[in-house]
Amino acid sequence: WAFSATAAIEGHHFIQTGNLWSLSEQQLVDCDTHSSGCKGGGMTSAMNYVKTTHQELESVYEYTGKDGTCMSKEHTRGVIVKTVNAVTPRSAAQLKAAIAIGPTSVTVCAENSIFGQYKSGIINSSACGTNLNHGITAVGYGTDASAGDYYILRNSWGALWGDNGYVNIAAVEGTDGICGIQKDSVWPTTS
């Protein structure tokens, strides 16, 4: 969740300002009191936190990979989120429209082997489930001649997972989506 929210904030900040900054996921883990740190959290609450407190550069607030005490101070550096924009649930068209604006935080069901053991291709199975438990970043979409429309997603599990850290999930209009991808998605406007 912290990596998904941060990737969306970084991406939109770059699109809006031309400045590509590496922001602190650890700050969100430690300081977003509406989330549970390493036990989980939500991209909406993380972005709402960044509406009131600058998200620091990662070089200032380094990643430790464990829960810590909030060390954030009100700084004038970093990024502030102006608005958190929710994507209309169950709409492939609206999720694609959000992705066309910039990186979008999405939540998926990642508790099954279909997602966990993904290597290539397009996930297009209802067996993936829709029990949302993992935040990732939608960075694009496309159309395959035989599989149809799909989303391109960057996961936070590193380049050894999936297709060099990426996964493709089918886009199905009017449903919760494959792996629940169309249930809960947000993107920020930054300053």
N, C-alpha and C positions, 0 to 999 in steps of 0.2 A: 504493500500500500504506500509506504513512504517513497519507494523508488518510482512507482507509477505517478504519484502526485508530483514528485520532483521533476521527472522527465517532462511532464506536461507543462509545468511552470517554466522550466528552462527553455523548452521549445517555443512557447508563446512569447516569452521575454525576448528571445532571439528574433522572432518574426516581427515583433513590435518595435524593437530598438536596434537590431543589428549586433547586439552584444551577446555572445555565447558564453555564459558563465556556468561553472560547475557548482551547483548549490548543495547544501547540506541535508542529506536524508537523516543523519543522526539527530539533527535539531528537531525534526518532526517526531522521531521516535521518543526523544527525551521530553519534549515540551508540549506536544499536542495532548492536552488533558482529556479530550473526548475520545482518544484512542487508547489502546492498551500496550503501547510500545512494541516489543518484539512478539508479543502474543497476538497482535493484529490491530488493525485500525481501518479507517476509511479515508478515501481520497477527498471526499467532500469536507470532512472535518479538518483534514490537513490543510486544504486550500483555504478554509475559513480561518484557521489559525494564522495563515500567512496574509490574511486581510488585515490583521491587527498587529503583527510583528514581522519585521523584515526576515525573509529567509536568507540566512548567512551563506557566504561562500564556503564550499567544503574545505578550502585551505584554512579557514578561520575556525570552523566547527567540524572537526574531522570525524569520519565514520569509525566506530568501534565494533559494531555488530552485536552490541548487547545493550540492555536497558541501562540508562544512566540518569544522573541528576541534570535537570535543565540548566544549562549554562548560558542560555541566550540572554542578551541584554538588548535594550532598544538601541539598535545601531542605525546609522543613516546609510549604510551600505547594504547590499543585498537587494532582494526583490519583494515588492508588495503585490498581492493579488487585489485587483479592483472588484471583480465579480467572479462568482462561481456559476457557471452555466450548466444546467442539467439537460441532458439529451432526452428527448421523448422516448419513453420505454417502448419496446416491441416494434421499433421502426428502424429498419435497415437504411432507409433513405435519410432519416435524420442523423443516424450515427455516421453515415458516409459524409453528410454535409458538415458535421462537426470535425471529422478527420480532415476534410478539405481545408478547413480553417487552420488546423494545426494538431499536434499530438493531443490525444484524448485519453483520459484515464478510464479504463473499463474494468469491470469485475467479472470473473469467470469461475466456473467450477473446475478446480484443478486437483480434486481428490481421487481421480481415477487413472487407470493406466493409459487410457486414450490420450489424455493430456500429458501425463507425467512421462510417458515413454515416446512421445512424439519425436520423429526424426525428419520427416519431409512430407510433402503433399498438402492436402487441405482436409482438416478435420470436418467431417460432415456426418455426424452420428448422434442421434438422440441419446445414445447410451453414455455420452459424455456427462449428462446430468445438468441440473440447473441450480444446485445448491451453492450459492456464491461464497467463495472463501479465499480468493486470490486476486490482487490488483495487478494489472499489467497495462502497457501503453499501446494504444492503437496508433500506428504511424502511417498507414496507407490502406489502400484497397485496390482490387483488381478484378478481372474477369478471366476465367479459364474456359477454354472452348468446350470442355466436357463437364467440368464441375460447376460452372456458373460463377456467380459473384462471391468474393471472399474478402476478409479483412487481413491485413498484415500487422502483426503484433510483435513488439519487442518485450521479452520477458527479462526479469532481473536475475535469473538463475545462471547467467554467464554463457559464454560462447560454446561451451561443451554440451549444453543442453539444446535440444531441438535442432533447427537448421541454423547453426551459428548464433544461437540465442533468440531466434525468431520462430514464430508459429503462424500458420495460415488457418483461419477458421471461416467456414462458409457463412455467408450472409443470407438469412432467410427472412423475408418481409413478413410482418404481422405476427411474430412469435417472440418468445423470450430469447430466442436465438440458440445456436449450437453452443453448448457449455454455458448457457445463460448470458451470453455476451451482450444481448440487447436489453438487459433488465436494469442496469445501473451504471451510467456513464456520465462523466463531467469533464468540462474543460474550463480553464481560467482565462480571464483577461488580466494582464499585468501592467505595472507601471515601471 
